[in-house]
Amino acid sequence: MTIEALEDLLANGHDSALLRFGLGKGWLDAGDPARAATHLGRCVALDPQYSAAWKLLGKAWLAGGQPQAAREAWQRGLSVASHQGDEQARKEMQVFLRRLQREQPAPQESAG
């Protein structure tokens, strides 16, 4: 199904985590990470246990130049994937987080 067809479903009042996941993936594949992140963020709001959506949300944030948001999505996704027993998603998000840590270390909180 095309992005346009999925957007039409949404515009006609059909909203679900699966629809939002499809839209997020479609927009990410089309090179629009901001739009992808919007749909994927709504997807995990509708279904916080959707580990694949957390994984893609992190990818969308990173592609959109938001590494801290990507880190937070993947950390949340790791927890969800572990709880759900989704080993593949858990392993992938661990790799993404390690790679991100090497490229852009997490900001340190200052003791104040």
Summary of the structure (lengths in Angstrom):
residues: 112
radius of gyration: 14.7
end to end distance: 52.8
largest distance: 52.8
contacts: 343
relative contact order: 0.12
helix: 75%
strand: 0%
